Amino acid sequence: MPEIQREGRTETPTTMMAWGIPSSDPAESGVEAAAVWLTGGAGLLLWTALAFLLTTA
């Protein structure tokens, strides 16, 4: 009976955990990731302030 050997790596592309889609880009650096989080946070604060102003007026 032949011995079956399996490799540790898979042939499927890596997936982005947050989106569940295949990732073709290399991992972004810490500075780029921080910039994305900061701009997203600033946008969220801006929309929250706008919503607050519109609901209290």
ABEGO torsion letter per residue (X at the ends): XBBBBBBABBABBBBBAAAGBBBABBBBBAAAAAAAAAAAAAAAAAAAAAAAAAAAX
